[in-house]
Amino acid sequence: MRSLAGCDRLTISPDLLEALSKDTTPLAAALVDEGQRLAAPGAMTEAAFRWHHNEDPMATEKLADGIRRFAADQRKLEALLDGAMAA
């Protein structure tokens, strides 16, 4: 988790966010943008995109699992916020 220090935007689970909020250890930026950029990839047809997407387990199975877990964490976060607002 410390290896992402310096990341501008990050989706994080409520449990991990709570653990980070309790950690007071000094943290140095691990990610630094040095301005290097790659050339933009060439155009891709929708058919080619769909083919490559369906051939990649990370793009199908893991993405779907990640979305389900993200939605569950969103519900947890909303419940925490609802509880905090009621207090």
Biopython code that builds the backbone (N, CA, C, O; Angstrom):
import numpy as np
from Bio.PDB.StructureBuilder import StructureBuilder

atoms = [
    (1, "MET", "N", (0.821, -1.179, 0.000)),
    (1, "MET", "CA", (0.000, 0.000, 0.000)),
    (1, "MET", "C", (0.869, 1.247, 0.000)),
    (1, "MET", "O", (0.467, 2.267, -0.560)),
    (2, "ARG", "N", (2.028, 1.199, 0.601)),
    (2, "ARG", "CA", (2.932, 2.347, 0.602)),
    (2, "ARG", "C", (3.538, 2.599, -0.781)),
    (2, "ARG", "O", (3.988, 3.706, -1.077)),
    (3, "SER", "N", (3.545, 1.566, -1.618)),
    (3, "SER", "CA", (4.136, 1.722, -2.946)),
    (3, "SER", "C", (3.305, 2.630, -3.842)),
    (3, "SER", "O", (3.769, 3.014, -4.916)),
    (4, "LEU", "N", (2.093, 2.985, -3.434)),
    (4, "LEU", "CA", (1.242, 3.887, -4.215)),
    (4, "LEU", "C", (1.293, 5.324, -3.702)),
    (4, "LEU", "O", (0.561, 6.179, -4.198)),
    (5, "ALA", "N", (2.135, 5.598, -2.729)),
    (5, "ALA", "CA", (2.257, 6.962, -2.198)),
    (5, "ALA", "C", (2.653, 7.914, -3.316)),
    (5, "ALA", "O", (3.629, 7.679, -4.028)),
    (6, "GLY", "N", (1.896, 8.978, -3.463)),
    (6, "GLY", "CA", (2.134, 9.942, -4.527)),
    (6, "GLY", "C", (1.105, 9.842, -5.632)),
    (6, "GLY", "O", (1.058, 10.702, -6.513)),
    (7, "CYS", "N", (0.278, 8.807, -5.602)),
    (7, "CYS", "CA", (-0.790, 8.644, -6.587)),
    (7, "CYS", "C", (-1.839, 9.730, -6.349)),
    (7, "CYS", "O", (-2.301, 9.908, -5.221)),
    (8, "ASP", "N", (-2.219, 10.459, -7.405)),
    (8, "ASP", "CA", (-3.178, 11.556, -7.258)),
    (8, "ASP", "C", (-4.593, 11.078, -6.997)),
    (8, "ASP", "O", (-5.322, 11.710, -6.233)),
    (9, "ARG", "N", (-4.992, 9.994, -7.605)),
    (9, "ARG", "CA", (-6.356, 9.479, -7.459)),
    (9, "ARG", "C", (-6.284, 7.967, -7.286)),
    (9, "ARG", "O", (-5.491, 7.285, -7.935)),
    (10, "LEU", "N", (-7.139, 7.459, -6.388)),
    (10, "LEU", "CA", (-7.071, 6.047, -6.084)),
    (10, "LEU", "C", (-8.416, 5.574, -5.561)),
    (10, "LEU", "O", (-9.022, 6.234, -4.716)),
    (11, "THR", "N", (-8.882, 4.451, -6.050)),
    (11, "THR", "CA", (-10.081, 3.811, -5.507)),
    (11, "THR", "C", (-9.599, 2.872, -4.416)),
    (11, "THR", "O", (-8.722, 2.037, -4.641)),
    (12, "ILE", "N", (-10.182, 3.017, -3.226)),
    (12, "ILE", "CA", (-9.679, 2.273, -2.076)),
    (12, "ILE", "C", (-10.856, 1.767, -1.238)),
    (12, "ILE", "O", (-11.886, 2.431, -1.125)),
    (13, "SER", "N", (-10.683, 0.598, -0.663)),
    (13, "SER", "CA", (-11.757, 0.027, 0.152)),
    (13, "SER", "C", (-11.857, 0.761, 1.486)),
    (13, "SER", "O", (-10.863, 1.303, 1.969)),
    (14, "PRO", "N", (-13.043, 0.783, 2.084)),
    (14, "PRO", "CA", (-13.203, 1.431, 3.394)),
    (14, "PRO", "C", (-12.281, 0.840, 4.464)),
    (14, "PRO", "O", (-11.756, 1.580, 5.297)),
    (15, "ASP", "N", (-12.078, -0.467, 4.454)),
    (15, "ASP", "CA", (-11.204, -1.100, 5.446)),
    (15, "ASP", "C", (-9.771, -0.594, 5.312)),
    (15, "ASP", "O", (-9.121, -0.289, 6.312)),
    (16, "LEU", "N", (-9.283, -0.506, 4.090)),
    (16, "LEU", "CA", (-7.924, -0.026, 3.857)),
    (16, "LEU", "C", (-7.821, 1.465, 4.184)),
    (16, "LEU", "O", (-6.816, 1.910, 4.738)),
    (17, "LEU", "N", (-8.839, 2.223, 3.850)),
    (17, "LEU", "CA", (-8.850, 3.649, 4.165)),
    (17, "LEU", "C", (-8.775, 3.858, 5.681)),
    (17, "LEU", "O", (-8.071, 4.751, 6.154)),
    (18, "GLU", "N", (-9.498, 3.037, 6.433)),
    (18, "GLU", "CA", (-9.452, 3.136, 7.894)),
    (18, "GLU", "C", (-8.056, 2.799, 8.416)),
    (18, "GLU", "O", (-7.537, 3.481, 9.299)),
    (19, "ALA", "N", (-7.453, 1.748, 7.869)),
    (19, "ALA", "CA", (-6.104, 1.367, 8.297)),
    (19, "ALA", "C", (-5.107, 2.488, 7.997)),
    (19, "ALA", "O", (-4.235, 2.778, 8.816)),
    (20, "LEU", "N", (-5.233, 3.110, 6.837)),
    (20, "LEU", "CA", (-4.335, 4.215, 6.480)),
    (20, "LEU", "C", (-4.530, 5.414, 7.398)),
    (20, "LEU", "O", (-3.563, 6.094, 7.744)),
    (21, "SER", "N", (-5.762, 5.677, 7.791)),
    (21, "SER", "CA", (-6.032, 6.833, 8.648)),
    (21, "SER", "C", (-5.414, 6.666, 10.032)),
    (21, "SER", "O", (-5.154, 7.655, 10.716)),
    (22, "LYS", "N", (-5.177, 5.432, 10.448)),
    (22, "LYS", "CA", (-4.595, 5.163, 11.768)),
    (22, "LYS", "C", (-3.071, 5.074, 11.728)),
    (22, "LYS", "O", (-2.428, 5.068, 12.778)),
    (23, "ASP", "N", (-2.491, 5.007, 10.544)),
    (23, "ASP", "CA", (-1.040, 4.869, 10.393)),
    (23, "ASP", "C", (-0.388, 6.251, 10.426)),
    (23, "ASP", "O", (-0.681, 7.097, 9.582)),
    (24, "THR", "N", (0.490, 6.479, 11.394)),
    (24, "THR", "CA", (1.161, 7.778, 11.515)),
    (24, "THR", "C", (2.622, 7.733, 11.086)),
    (24, "THR", "O", (3.359, 8.700, 11.280)),
    (25, "THR", "N", (3.044, 6.613, 10.504)),
    (25, "THR", "CA", (4.417, 6.482, 10.028)),
    (25, "THR", "C", (4.666, 7.470, 8.895)),
    (25, "THR", "O", (3.831, 7.600, 8.000)),
    (26, "PRO", "N", (5.822, 8.183, 8.917)),
    (26, "PRO", "CA", (6.118, 9.107, 7.811)),
    (26, "PRO", "C", (6.087, 8.377, 6.465)),
    (26, "PRO", "O", (6.490, 7.219, 6.358)),
    (27, "LEU", "N", (5.604, 9.077, 5.457)),
    (27, "LEU", "CA", (5.414, 8.456, 4.152)),
    (27, "LEU", "C", (6.014, 9.332, 3.063)),
    (27, "LEU", "O", (5.603, 10.477, 2.879)),
    (28, "ALA", "N", (6.974, 8.794, 2.352)),
    (28, "ALA", "CA", (7.594, 9.515, 1.232)),
    (28, "ALA", "C", (6.903, 9.106, -0.060)),
    (28, "ALA", "O", (6.472, 7.962, -0.208)),
    (29, "ALA", "N", (6.798, 10.046, -0.995)),
    (29, "ALA", "CA", (6.179, 9.746, -2.289)),
    (29, "ALA", "C", (6.978, 8.662, -3.002)),
    (29, "ALA", "O", (8.196, 8.772, -3.142)),
    (30, "ALA", "N", (6.296, 7.621, -3.449)),
    (30, "ALA", "CA", (6.935, 6.533, -4.190)),
    (30, "ALA", "C", (6.700, 6.695, -5.690)),
    (30, "ALA", "O", (7.495, 6.227, -6.505)),
    (31, "LEU", "N", (5.606, 7.360, -6.045)),
    (31, "LEU", "CA", (5.268, 7.590, -7.448)),
    (31, "LEU", "C", (5.493, 9.068, -7.771)),
    (31, "LEU", "O", (4.907, 9.947, -7.140)),
    (32, "VAL", "N", (6.338, 9.326, -8.749)),
    (32, "VAL", "CA", (6.634, 10.699, -9.140)),
    (32, "VAL", "C", (6.509, 10.802, -10.657)),
    (32, "VAL", "O", (7.121, 10.027, -11.392)),
    (33, "ASP", "N", (5.718, 11.753, -11.114)),
    (33, "ASP", "CA", (5.548, 11.967, -12.552)),
    (33, "ASP", "C", (6.716, 12.793, -13.070)),
    (33, "ASP", "O", (6.874, 13.962, -12.720)),
    (34, "GLU", "N", (7.525, 12.167, -13.903)),
    (34, "GLU", "CA", (8.688, 12.857, -14.460)),
    (34, "GLU", "C", (8.392, 13.437, -15.834)),
    (34, "GLU", "O", (9.296, 13.916, -16.518)),
    (35, "GLY", "N", (7.124, 13.395, -16.238)),
    (35, "GLY", "CA", (6.721, 14.024, -17.486)),
    (35, "GLY", "C", (6.947, 13.202, -18.739)),
    (35, "GLY", "O", (6.669, 13.687, -19.836)),
    (36, "GLN", "N", (7.438, 11.979, -18.622)),
    (36, "GLN", "CA", (7.662, 11.159, -19.808)),
    (36, "GLN", "C", (6.332, 10.611, -20.306)),
    (36, "GLN", "O", (5.517, 10.144, -19.511)),
    (37, "ARG", "N", (6.109, 10.663, -21.600)),
    (37, "ARG", "CA", (4.859, 10.194, -22.191)),
    (37, "ARG", "C", (5.150, 9.251, -23.365)),
    (37, "ARG", "O", (6.103, 9.452, -24.118)),
    (38, "LEU", "N", (4.321, 8.230, -23.503)),
    (38, "LEU", "CA", (4.404, 7.323, -24.644)),
    (38, "LEU", "C", (3.559, 7.870, -25.776)),
    (38, "LEU", "O", (2.619, 8.632, -25.548)),
    (39, "ALA", "N", (3.886, 7.485, -26.976)),
    (39, "ALA", "CA", (3.075, 7.882, -28.125)),
    (39, "ALA", "C", (1.696, 7.233, -28.011)),
    (39, "ALA", "O", (1.571, 6.116, -27.509)),
    (40, "ALA", "N", (0.674, 7.927, -28.473)),
    (40, "ALA", "CA", (-0.690, 7.400, -28.436)),
    (40, "ALA", "C", (-0.785, 6.165, -29.336)),
    (40, "ALA", "O", (-0.193, 6.140, -30.415)),
    (41, "PRO", "N", (-1.527, 5.140, -28.898)),
    (41, "PRO", "CA", (-1.675, 3.954, -29.747)),
    (41, "PRO", "C", (-2.518, 4.276, -30.975)),
    (41, "PRO", "O", (-3.260, 5.258, -30.995)),
    (42, "GLY", "N", (-2.396, 3.444, -31.983)),
    (42, "GLY", "CA", (-3.173, 3.637, -33.203)),
    (42, "GLY", "C", (-4.647, 3.344, -32.985)),
    (42, "GLY", "O", (-5.037, 2.789, -31.957)),
    (43, "ALA", "N", (-5.451, 3.715, -33.948)),
    (43, "ALA", "CA", (-6.900, 3.495, -33.865)),
    (43, "ALA", "C", (-7.211, 1.997, -33.873)),
    (43, "ALA", "O", (-6.483, 1.198, -34.462)),
    (44, "MET", "N", (-8.304, 1.638, -33.209)),
    (44, "MET", "CA", (-8.726, 0.242, -33.140)),
    (44, "MET", "C", (-10.217, 0.187, -33.457)),
    (44, "MET", "O", (-10.991, 1.025, -32.994)),
    (45, "THR", "N", (-10.599, -0.785, -34.231)),
    (45, "THR", "CA", (-12.022, -0.942, -34.527)),
    (45, "THR", "C", (-12.730, -1.522, -33.307)),
    (45, "THR", "O", (-12.093, -2.109, -32.433)),
    (46, "GLU", "N", (-14.039, -1.357, -33.254)),
    (46, "GLU", "CA", (-14.800, -1.922, -32.140)),
    (46, "GLU", "C", (-14.694, -3.447, -32.145)),
    (46, "GLU", "O", (-14.581, -4.066, -31.087)),
    (47, "ALA", "N", (-14.730, -4.042, -33.317)),
    (47, "ALA", "CA", (-14.632, -5.509, -33.414)),
    (47, "ALA", "C", (-13.290, -5.991, -32.850)),
    (47, "ALA", "O", (-13.248, -6.982, -32.121)),
    (48, "ALA", "N", (-12.205, -5.302, -33.179)),
    (48, "ALA", "CA", (-10.886, -5.683, -32.662)),
    (48, "ALA", "C", (-10.840, -5.504, -31.147)),
    (48, "ALA", "O", (-10.305, -6.351, -30.432)),
    (49, "PHE", "N", (-11.406, -4.397, -30.664)),
    (49, "PHE", "CA", (-11.438, -4.160, -29.225)),
    (49, "PHE", "C", (-12.182, -5.282, -28.514)),
    (49, "PHE", "O", (-11.692, -5.836, -27.531)),
    (50, "ARG", "N", (-13.365, -5.613, -29.017)),
    (50, "ARG", "CA", (-14.169, -6.669, -28.376)),
    (50, "ARG", "C", (-13.443, -8.010, -28.389)),
    (50, "ARG", "O", (-13.512, -8.764, -27.419)),
    (51, "TRP", "N", (-12.750, -8.308, -29.481)),
    (51, "TRP", "CA", (-12.001, -9.558, -29.576)),
    (51, "TRP", "C", (-10.909, -9.587, -28.505)),
    (51, "TRP", "O", (-10.803, -10.548, -27.743)),
    (52, "HIS", "N", (-10.104, -8.534, -28.454)),
    (52, "HIS", "CA", (-9.013, -8.485, -27.480)),
    (52, "HIS", "C", (-9.562, -8.508, -26.044)),
    (52, "HIS", "O", (-8.998, -9.172, -25.174)),
    (53, "HIS", "N", (-10.628, -7.806, -25.809)),
    (53, "HIS", "CA", (-11.246, -7.756, -24.480)),
    (53, "HIS", "C", (-11.706, -9.140, -24.048)),
    (53, "HIS", "O", (-11.442, -9.556, -22.920)),
    (54, "ASN", "N", (-12.384, -9.847, -24.922)),
    (54, "ASN", "CA", (-12.899, -11.177, -24.592)),
    (54, "ASN", "C", (-11.808, -12.229, -24.451)),
    (54, "ASN", "O", (-12.011, -13.241, -23.781)),
    (55, "GLU", "N", (-10.665, -12.005, -25.067)),
    (55, "GLU", "CA", (-9.551, -12.950, -24.986)),
    (55, "GLU", "C", (-8.737, -12.785, -23.700)),
    (55, "GLU", "O", (-7.916, -13.641, -23.374)),
    (56, "ASP", "N", (-8.958, -11.705, -22.982)),
    (56, "ASP", "CA", (-8.145, -11.388, -21.821)),
    (56, "ASP", "C", (-8.926, -11.636, -20.526)),
    (56, "ASP", "O", (-9.863, -10.895, -20.230)),
    (57, "PRO", "N", (-8.558, -12.669, -19.746)),
    (57, "PRO", "CA", (-9.280, -12.950, -18.500)),
    (57, "PRO", "C", (-9.274, -11.753, -17.544)),
    (57, "PRO", "O", (-10.242, -11.545, -16.813)),
    (58, "MET", "N", (-8.208, -10.975, -17.543)),
    (58, "MET", "CA", (-8.148, -9.810, -16.661)),
    (58, "MET", "C", (-9.229, -8.805, -17.041)),
    (58, "MET", "O", (-9.796, -8.137, -16.176)),
    (59, "ALA", "N", (-9.510, -8.701, -18.332)),
    (59, "ALA", "CA", (-10.497, -7.728, -18.808)),
    (59, "ALA", "C", (-11.926, -8.217, -18.625)),
    (59, "ALA", "O", (-12.857, -7.412, -18.622)),
    (60, "THR", "N", (-12.109, -9.499, -18.474)),
    (60, "THR", "CA", (-13.476, -10.010, -18.337)),
    (60, "THR", "C", (-13.755, -10.474, -16.913)),
    (60, "THR", "O", (-14.539, -9.850, -16.198)),
    (61, "GLU", "N", (-13.122, -11.556, -16.503)),
    (61, "GLU", "CA", (-13.414, -12.145, -15.191)),
    (61, "GLU", "C", (-12.984, -11.235, -14.046)),
    (61, "GLU", "O", (-13.769, -10.970, -13.135)),
    (62, "LYS", "N", (-11.761, -10.763, -14.087)),
    (62, "LYS", "CA", (-11.247, -9.933, -12.995)),
    (62, "LYS", "C", (-11.939, -8.584, -12.947)),
    (62, "LYS", "O", (-12.200, -8.056, -11.866)),
    (63, "LEU", "N", (-12.238, -8.023, -14.107)),
    (63, "LEU", "CA", (-12.949, -6.745, -14.138)),
    (63, "LEU", "C", (-14.332, -6.900, -13.513)),
    (63, "LEU", "O", (-14.739, -6.076, -12.695)),
    (64, "ALA", "N", (-15.050, -7.943, -13.890)),
    (64, "ALA", "CA", (-16.385, -8.170, -13.330)),
    (64, "ALA", "C", (-16.304, -8.381, -11.819)),
    (64, "ALA", "O", (-17.118, -7.834, -11.074)),
    (65, "ASP", "N", (-15.332, -9.167, -11.362)),
    (65, "ASP", "CA", (-15.158, -9.390, -9.932)),
    (65, "ASP", "C", (-14.812, -8.081, -9.229)),
    (65, "ASP", "O", (-15.329, -7.804, -8.147)),
    (66, "GLY", "N", (-13.959, -7.291, -9.822)),
    (66, "GLY", "CA", (-13.587, -6.005, -9.240)),
    (66, "GLY", "C", (-14.771, -5.065, -9.132)),
    (66, "GLY", "O", (-14.911, -4.357, -8.135)),
    (67, "ILE", "N", (-15.619, -5.049, -10.138)),
    (67, "ILE", "CA", (-16.806, -4.188, -10.106)),
    (67, "ILE", "C", (-17.750, -4.639, -9.001)),
    (67, "ILE", "O", (-18.302, -3.808, -8.281)),
    (68, "ARG", "N", (-17.940, -5.950, -8.858)),
    (68, "ARG", "CA", (-18.796, -6.459, -7.779)),
    (68, "ARG", "C", (-18.240, -6.074, -6.408)),
    (68, "ARG", "O", (-18.989, -5.652, -5.526)),
    (69, "ARG", "N", (-16.939, -6.219, -6.233)),
    (69, "ARG", "CA", (-16.316, -5.862, -4.949)),
    (69, "ARG", "C", (-16.379, -4.353, -4.705)),
    (69, "ARG", "O", (-16.606, -3.909, -3.579)),
    (70, "PHE", "N", (-16.182, -3.583, -5.749)),
    (70, "PHE", "CA", (-16.273, -2.127, -5.622)),
    (70, "PHE", "C", (-17.682, -1.726, -5.185)),
    (70, "PHE", "O", (-17.847, -0.869, -4.317)),
    (71, "ALA", "N", (-18.682, -2.340, -5.782)),
    (71, "ALA", "CA", (-20.071, -2.029, -5.421)),
    (71, "ALA", "C", (-20.344, -2.390, -3.962)),
    (71, "ALA", "O", (-21.023, -1.643, -3.256)),
    (72, "ALA", "N", (-19.823, -3.524, -3.506)),
    (72, "ALA", "CA", (-20.002, -3.925, -2.104)),
    (72, "ALA", "C", (-19.317, -2.923, -1.175)),
    (72, "ALA", "O", (-19.874, -2.552, -0.142)),
    (73, "ASP", "N", (-18.116, -2.489, -1.540)),
    (73, "ASP", "CA", (-17.410, -1.498, -0.724)),
    (73, "ASP", "C", (-18.136, -0.154, -0.739)),
    (73, "ASP", "O", (-18.145, 0.563, 0.261)),
    (74, "GLN", "N", (-18.743, 0.183, -1.875)),
    (74, "GLN", "CA", (-19.518, 1.430, -1.959)),
    (74, "GLN", "C", (-20.680, 1.385, -0.963)),
    (74, "GLN", "O", (-20.954, 2.368, -0.275)),
    (75, "ARG", "N", (-21.354, 0.248, -0.895)),
    (75, "ARG", "CA", (-22.462, 0.109, 0.054)),
    (75, "ARG", "C", (-21.959, 0.234, 1.497)),
    (75, "ARG", "O", (-22.616, 0.862, 2.328)),
    (76, "LYS", "N", (-20.787, -0.365, 1.801)),
    (76, "LYS", "CA", (-20.209, -0.246, 3.139)),
    (76, "LYS", "C", (-19.895, 1.219, 3.464)),
    (76, "LYS", "O", (-20.194, 1.700, 4.557)),
    (77, "LEU", "N", (-19.296, 1.914, 2.507)),
    (77, "LEU", "CA", (-18.937, 3.317, 2.716)),
    (77, "LEU", "C", (-20.178, 4.159, 2.940)),
    (77, "LEU", "O", (-20.199, 5.016, 3.823)),
    (78, "GLU", "N", (-21.209, 3.922, 2.150)),
    (78, "GLU", "CA", (-22.459, 4.673, 2.320)),
    (78, "GLU", "C", (-23.078, 4.407, 3.695)),
    (78, "GLU", "O", (-23.617, 5.318, 4.324)),
    (79, "ALA", "N", (-22.999, 3.156, 4.159)),
    (79, "ALA", "CA", (-23.532, 2.829, 5.488)),
    (79, "ALA", "C", (-22.721, 3.540, 6.575)),
    (79, "ALA", "O", (-23.289, 4.041, 7.545)),
    (80, "LEU", "N", (-21.385, 3.585, 6.412)),
    (80, "LEU", "CA", (-20.550, 4.305, 7.373)),
    (80, "LEU", "C", (-20.900, 5.789, 7.400)),
    (80, "LEU", "O", (-21.007, 6.391, 8.468)),
    (81, "LEU", "N", (-21.075, 6.368, 6.220)),
    (81, "LEU", "CA", (-21.408, 7.787, 6.125)),
    (81, "LEU", "C", (-22.801, 8.056, 6.709)),
    (81, "LEU", "O", (-23.001, 9.055, 7.399)),
    (82, "ASP", "N", (-23.743, 7.181, 6.438)),
    (82, "ASP", "CA", (-25.090, 7.337, 6.990)),
    (82, "ASP", "C", (-25.034, 7.297, 8.516)),
    (82, "ASP", "O", (-25.709, 8.075, 9.190)),
    (83, "GLY", "N", (-24.226, 6.387, 9.052)),
    (83, "GLY", "CA", (-24.070, 6.286, 10.500)),
    (83, "GLY", "C", (-23.414, 7.528, 11.086)),
    (83, "GLY", "O", (-23.793, 7.986, 12.163)),
    (84, "ALA", "N", (-22.429, 8.073, 10.378)),
    (84, "ALA", "CA", (-21.736, 9.273, 10.854)),
    (84, "ALA", "C", (-22.654, 10.488, 10.808)),
    (84, "ALA", "O", (-22.591, 11.352, 11.683)),
    (85, "MET", "N", (-23.501, 10.553, 9.796)),
    (85, "MET", "CA", (-24.412, 11.696, 9.653)),
    (85, "MET", "C", (-25.513, 11.632, 10.718)),
    (85, "MET", "O", (-26.007, 12.669, 11.159)),
    (86, "ALA", "N", (-25.896, 10.419, 11.130)),
    (86, "ALA", "CA", (-26.958, 10.257, 12.125)),
    (86, "ALA", "C", (-26.440, 10.570, 13.537)),
    (86, "ALA", "O", (-27.207, 10.925, 14.432)),
    (87, "ALA", "N", (-25.132, 10.430, 13.708)),
    (87, "ALA", "CA", (-24.553, 10.661, 15.050)),
    (87, "ALA", "C", (-24.434, 12.121, 15.397)),
    (87, "ALA", "O", (-23.968, 12.460, 16.485)),
]
sb = StructureBuilder()
sb.init_structure("model")
sb.init_model(0)
sb.init_chain("A")
sb.init_seg("    ")
for serial, (resi, resn, name, xyz) in enumerate(atoms, 1):
    if name == "N":
        sb.init_residue(resn, " ", resi, " ")
    sb.init_atom(name, np.array(xyz, "f"), 0.0, 1.0, " ", f" {name:<3s}", serial, name[0])
structure = sb.get_structure()
